[in-house]
Amino acid sequence: YEHESIFLKNAFGGLRYVKDGVEYRYGFFGNNYKQAIAVSPNAVVEFKKYRTNTLIGTGLSVVSAVLILSTVNANENADILFLSGLGVAVGSGIFFRDAGNNLNKSVWWYNRDILER
């Protein structure tokens, strides 16, 4: 178990994962991590949910920023734009929260599945 299990680590420059005491780069969009967990179908499913939720959260963050920044030049409806931007920002936070949960579940599934091998 100690040689095959994975845990995540936040590091300067981005997320990393540790396996058998060796720290690996997470990879662009998590590709390195996805390869490491490929032996666990359940972990891969959760990882794909993580990726989807992260992309949606990122898109909503951009929309939120555009709405809030557009209040600078808005003569009318600035309040509506600002509040809409805040609402979208809350929505993006929910997707980011769910993404983090999915990523943690992917680690859990992988570690569970390697115990059964």
N, C-alpha and C positions, 0 to 999 in steps of 0.2 A: 504494500500500500504506500509506503513512504517513497518508493521510487517512481510510482506511476501517478500518484494523485497530483492535482493541480490546485494552486490558489492564485488569486489575482493580487496585483500590487500596483498602487499608484506611484509613479516615479516621475522625476523631472523629464519632460519630453513625452509623456504619455503613459498609457496603461501598459503593463507587462504582466506576464504570467510566469509562475515558477513551477518547475517540474523536476524532481530528483535533485533539488538544491541548486538548479541552474535557472537563471533568470533569462527569459526570452522576450523579444519584442512582440507586442501584440499584433503588429502588422497593419498595413493599410486596409481600412475597413475590417480589421480583425482576421485577415486571411491566414496569418500564421497560427492564430489561436484556433480557427476553424479546422485547420488541418490536424492540429493536436487532439481535438476532441472528436474527430471523424469516426472513431470506433464506437461512439455512443449515439445512436439515432435520436434519442430523446434530447440529448445535449445539443445536437445540431438544430433540432426543431426550436428549442428555446433561444438558441443563438440567432436564428433567422428572425424570430420575433423581436429580439433585441435590436437587430439591424433595422428592421422596419420601423420600430418605435423611435429609434434614434433619428432616422431620416425624416419622419413626420415631425418630430420635435424640432429639428433643425429648420425645416421649412417654415413651421409656425413661428419660430424665433425671428426669422428673416421678415416675415409678414408683419409681425409685431413691431419690429424696428422701423420698418417703412411707415407704418401707421403713426407711430409716435413721432418720428422725425418729420413727417408731413405736416404736423401741427405748427411747425416753425413758419411755414409760408401760408398757412391757411388763414384766411380772413374770417371765414364763417365755418361753423361746424368743428372748430378746433377741439372743443370739449368732447364731442362725439368720437372724433378720430383718436384722441388720447385714451379715452375709456375703452374704445374698441381694441386699441393696441395693448392695453393692460389685460383685457379679457383674453386676447389671443396668447399673450405671454403666460398667463395662468394655464391655458390649455397646453402650451408647449412644455411647461413644467410637469404636467401630468404625464405626458408621453415620455419625457426623460426619466421620471420616477419609475414608470413601468419598464422602461428599457433596462434600467439598473437591476430591477427585480428579475427580469428575464436573463440577464447575464449571470447573475448569481445562481439562478436555477440551472443554467447550463453547466456551471461548475459542479453544482450538487449532483446533477444527473450523471455527469462524466465520472465523478468520484464514486458514486453508487454503483455504476455499471462496471467499473474496473474491479470492484470487490467481488462481483459475481463471476468474473472470468476465471 
